[in-house]
Each structure stands twice: as C-alpha cells, then as structure tokens.
Amino acid sequence: EAVRQDGWALQSASERLRGARRVVLEAVRQDGLALNFASSEIRLFDREVVLEACKTYGAALMFTSPDLRADRGVVHAAIAQDGEAVRFASAELSADREVALRAVAQSGWALEFVAGQLADDRQVVLAAVGNEGGALAFASEALKADREVVLRAVGGPHEDPWREATALFWAHPAFKADREVVLAAVRNCGVQLESAADKLRFDPEIAEAAGEQHDLGSFTY
C-alpha cells in the first residue's frame, strides 16, 4: 500500500481508509505526522495507533485526546523521539519530574515546556544545559546565578547558538565578568565572546581562544 512507502499518502486517502485501523497503523509507523489525517475515532482514542505515531514523530501527541496526552507510556514514547513534545503532555505530566528529566535528556530545549517549578530544579536544569547550553534561558533566576549550572551551560553543546542566544548571554551578569567562566565559555563556543563584559572581550587569551572556535570577523564590537 502507498502508506507503507509514504505515511503522508493517508492525507489523500478516502474517508473509509482513514478510518481503517490497519492502514492508519502502517501510515503512522512510516511517518507519525500521518496521525493528523486519521479518523477522529482513531486519532483521539486508539492508544496503540497514537503510541506508534509518537515513536516516529513525538509531536504527534498534539493530535490526540487529553486522556492520551495524560498517558505516561504515550508521553514517554513522544519525548523519547522529541523532548520538546512535552509541551503537548497533560499539565500533570509536564509537571512530573521524571518526565521532565526524560524530556531534557533528549532535548535541552524541552526545559522551556516543563512546568515552571521545574525550572528551579537543579538536577533538571543541569541535565538540560548539559544537553544544550542555551537552555539556560529557561532556568530560574536563582539557577542562572549558580556557578556549577552556569559552567555546565557555557561548556555544554551549542547546536544552534543563535536560537536563544548562548548560555553566557543568559547567565547572571556577574559571570560575564568572571574570567574563568568566560574562558570556559569561549573555549567551547567562540560566539559566547559577544556576551562577555567589555573588559574581557579584549583580553588577549580570551580573544585567542574564541578565535580558535569562531570567525572573529562575525563578532559585533
């Protein structure tokens, strides 16, 4: 069947086929986004189909019912594929510490979407910034002023340093003038030099370290 090759083929299928469980299962196993094209009955209430969809496209969680968004097994499958899919989980599960830890382990950016109090949970934030340094943006103010958290963040991966600016940008201002922190930051990701205090941006050792990681010509002075 066409859906075995391209799950999106379900979009053009007849109403009868969109309501055919076997066909929909084939489609979502190929592309979880196809869940959006399934009949309402399947999309909202068929746990197995939704689970399979979430395994290949975590954000498929958005297409299902509140009951399945509150199903721990379904949510675990979704965030294992895409940590940021936690934004579609029920309020109860997005506030669940275990769920949050799983989500930020898959994508540090998931910290934005877990319940607010978890942004002040040191273990959750350390896991998030260790995965993506820029996720420090979503930590509590108290943890942005925590030296261990900041060092983990500035030294963490910066897959997309322009998405939410760099970790050093979000750190407490005192760390932007802290030579140890700034040096660790630029040795990891040269772009972070832009967020350093002026007195350190022109420090020869720091500038050299940043230049080894990034084209200084792109910095703004």
N, C-alpha and C positions, 0 to 999 in steps of 0.2 A: 504494500500500500504506500501511497505517496507520503503519508505522515511518518513512515519509518525513515525516510530519507530527509524529510524537512517537516519538523513539527508545525511550522507556520502554515502548512497546507491545510491545517484544520480551519483556518480563517475562511477559506473558500469552500469548505465542505458544506453539505446540506445540513439542515436542522436535525435530521434523523441521525446523521453520522456524528454530529457534535454531542448528541445525547447517547451515543453508543460507547459504553464504558471501555471496551477493548480497544477501540480506535483512539479514544482520548488518552488511554494509558500509553499507547505507542507514541502518540504525539508528544506528551509531556516528558517521556523518557528521552526523547530526542532533543526537545527544547522546552524547558519548563514554562517559558513565556506563553506557550500554547494554551495553558490553563485558562487564560483570559477568553479564549474562544469556545470553551466547553459550555455545555448547557448549564443553566443556573443550578440545577439539582446536583450535578456532578461537581461543579466548581465550589459550591458552598458547603456540601455535606459529605462528599466521598473522601474519607480520610486517606485511603491508600493512594488515590489519584493525586491529592494535594501533596502528600508526602513525597511521591515520586517527582512531582513538579519542582518542589523546593530543593530536591537533591541536585537538580541541574540548573536551577535559577532561583536563588534564595528569595529574591524579591517577589516571586510568585505568591508569597504569603499575603501580599496585599489584595489578592483577588478572592480570597476565601472568607468564610464566615467568622464572626467574633469567637465562636466556640473553638474553631480550629486554630485561630490565632492565639488562643489560650491553651492549646495542647502542647505540653512540654516537648514531646517527641517530634512534632511537626516543626516547632520553633528551633529545636536543636538541629534538625536537618537543614533548615533555612540558613541559620547563621554559620553552619559548617561550610556552606558554599559561599556565603556573603555575610560577613559580620554585620554590615550595615543594615541588613534586613531586620535587625532587632527593632528598627523603627516601626515595623508593622505588627510586632507582637502585642499582646494584650498589656494593659497598664501593669498588671500584676507581674507578668514575666519580664517586662522591661525594667522592673524594679528588683528583680531577683539577682542576687549577687553571683550565683553560679552561672546563670545565663549571661550576665554581663562579662564575666571572665572568659567565657567561651567566645563571645562576640568580639571582644577586643583582641583576643589571641589570633583571630582570623583577620581582623582589620582594626588597627588602632583608631581609625576614624569612627568606629562604632561608639566611641565614648560620647559622641555628640547626642546619641539617640537613647542611651540608657537613662533611667530615672535620675533626676537631679541630685539626689543624695549620694549616688554612687560616684559622682564627680569629686567627692570628698573622701572616697575610699582609697586609701593609699595603695593597697595591693592592686586594685582595679586600674588605677591611673598608672602605676609603674608598668603594668602589663601593656597598657595601651601605648604609652610613649616609647616603650622598648620595641614596639612593633612599628610605630610611625611617630617620629619625634614631634611633628606638627600638631599631633593630637593634644599637646599640652594646652592648646587653645580652649579646650573644653573641660579642663581641670578646674577645681575650685581655686579661689584666690589664695587660700592657705597653702595648697599644694604647689601652686606656681611660685611660692616663696620657700619651698622645701628644697634644700640643696641636693639631696640624693635624687629626687624626682627630676629636677632641672638638669643635672648632669646626665641622667639616663636619657632624658629627652634630647638634649643637644647632641648627644653621641649616638642617638638612635637613627634608624633608616629615615631618609627623606626622599621617598619615592617621587613625590611631586612637591618640591619646595615652594611652589607658587600657589598651591591650592588654598592653604590657610596661613600663608607666610611660614616662617621657620620657627622652630622651638624657641630660639633665643628671643625672637620678637615677642613671644607670649610670656616669657619669664618675668619675674618681679624685676623692676628697674635696677635693683642693687646688683643683680647678676650680670647685667650688661656692662658694668664697670668692674667686674671681677675677672682678673687676668686669667686665672686657672680655668674658669668656666668658658670664657671667650676663646681661649686657645683650644680647649677641647672641642668647642663648637666648630671652629673653622677648620680644624684638622679633619673633622668628619664631613662637613659640608660647607664649602667656601662661601656660599651665598649668605651664610649667617653673619658674615662680617658686616653686612648692612645694618644689623640691629645692635651692633656693639656701641658703647659710649665713644664719643669722638676721640678721647684720649687714647683709646685702644685701637681704634680703626687705623691709626697711623703708626702703631707700634711695629717696628721692622720685622720682628719674629712672627707676630700675628699676621701681618700682611703677607709675608712669605708663605706661611702655612696655608693661608686662604688661597693664595695664587696657585698653589700646587693642586688645589681641589676645584678651582673655578677660574674662568677667564675674568681677570680683574677689570677688563675693559667694559664689562657689562654692569659693574657696580655704579651706584649713584653716590656721588660725593657732594 
